[in-house]
Amino acid sequence: MLAITGWTSVYRPEAGVSPRAAALADWAGARAGGRPVPPADAPVRTVARFFASLDETQRARLADSYPLVVGNLGGVPAPVRYRANRVALDTARAVERTRAQDVRLSPAARTEAGRRVHRFGSMLTAGRQILAFDPTGGGRAAEVFGDLDRARRVSVVVPGVDTNLLTFERTARRWSAPVGMAESLYAAQRAAAPGLPTAVIAWADYTAPDGLGVDSATGRMAVDGGVRLDALTAALPSGATTALFCHSYGSVVCGVAAARLPRRVTDIVVAGSPGMRAENVDELGSTARVWATRAAGDWIADVPHLEVGGVGHGADPMSGDFGARLLSSAGAKNHTGYFAPGSVSVDNFAKIGTGSFGSVECAPEDEACLRGISGTEAD
């Protein structure tokens, strides 16, 4: 039992609740500017209006006092969330440093605590913009590349299985982790449309399945993730259009979220998808354009594309009957190479994310994937 990771193992003996739950309880009684703060589940517009009514000092005080709430609250200005999450990360790192030296814990638990110290230290590097952070359990996080408040186009990278705080970024196989995926996409977008203000979010702010077990074959965790993805898109700047780039199990999350996405989400791109829990594009119930790609040699092609008794994720988005626009993935290797710099797949993603459709490269089996789309929709 001592091997359980995260802040919960430190606070549970005394409080019986996670730090996030404790923070939410404290937030319920908080006040700012002589008024009670909005509930943590208040609509985005309510939260936005409240924070807009505060001065800079009041916002900073809330971020410093309630970082695990403010740092994850839709409607709070992005810079305030970045500040709050730096406070939360600094606290989490101190906790894990203590755990890494606690001889009462198993060697495995101390090793994992040391890895979390390293990860949190990296996330605290100057200039990083952490939009969401919760260290509970395996943990959740999101990071922004670019200026989210000024962006006219926002792209969200939704990763798949085995996503947690320790895999949020990697040194080896960098482009297979959420941070590397988003970095590569942001660089490709700046090359595709240098004068267009864009932002890319590495969104690992849902609890993903561990490995290829039962959880990855069902939609339970995707449903929970879809709710969180819908909340994110609702909280993005209203003046920016949004594209989702959904990898592997992340495409299941995007599929179950699709019907509730706001109209500002104009494009949903799935790569290496096991299915979207729908038989065709119409069943998704979204107004967004749906694109699909799969690399040669991607093992996901051998996964049965069906759904029986809740197991499986339905039709193959690459099939002609599904109705997605099929993209070339030349240069992408295997299941995790779709965001590799220089690949046709990431260049295609960048052009879709910036609305620069004129040079998108369709898959050979769907040479008309640009039907009904003008060459440039960046405006």
Secondary structure as GFF3:
##gff-version 3
##sequence-region A 1 379
A	DSSP	alpha_helix	8	15	.	.	.	ID=ss1
A	DSSP	alpha_helix	19	27	.	.	.	ID=ss2
A	DSSP	beta_strand	31	32	.	.	.	ID=ss3
A	DSSP	beta_strand	35	36	.	.	.	ID=ss4
A	DSSP	alpha_helix	44	52	.	.	.	ID=ss5
A	DSSP	alpha_helix	56	65	.	.	.	ID=ss6
A	DSSP	alpha_helix	67	70	.	.	.	ID=ss7
A	DSSP	alpha_helix	78	100	.	.	.	ID=ss8
A	DSSP	alpha_helix	107	123	.	.	.	ID=ss9
A	DSSP	beta_strand	129	134	.	.	.	ID=ss10
A	DSSP	beta_strand	140	146	.	.	.	ID=ss11
A	DSSP	beta_strand	153	158	.	.	.	ID=ss12
A	DSSP	three_ten_helix	174	176	.	.	.	ID=ss13
A	DSSP	alpha_helix	178	192	.	.	.	ID=ss14
A	DSSP	beta_strand	198	204	.	.	.	ID=ss15
A	DSSP	alpha_helix	214	217	.	.	.	ID=ss16
A	DSSP	alpha_helix	220	235	.	.	.	ID=ss17
A	DSSP	beta_strand	241	247	.	.	.	ID=ss18
A	DSSP	alpha_helix	249	257	.	.	.	ID=ss19
A	DSSP	three_ten_helix	258	260	.	.	.	ID=ss20
A	DSSP	beta_strand	265	271	.	.	.	ID=ss21
A	DSSP	alpha_helix	281	284	.	.	.	ID=ss22
A	DSSP	beta_strand	289	293	.	.	.	ID=ss23
A	DSSP	three_ten_helix	299	302	.	.	.	ID=ss24
A	DSSP	beta_strand	325	326	.	.	.	ID=ss25
A	DSSP	alpha_helix	344	354	.	.	.	ID=ss26
A	DSSP	three_ten_helix	357	359	.	.	.	ID=ss27
A	DSSP	three_ten_helix	364	366	.	.	.	ID=ss28
###
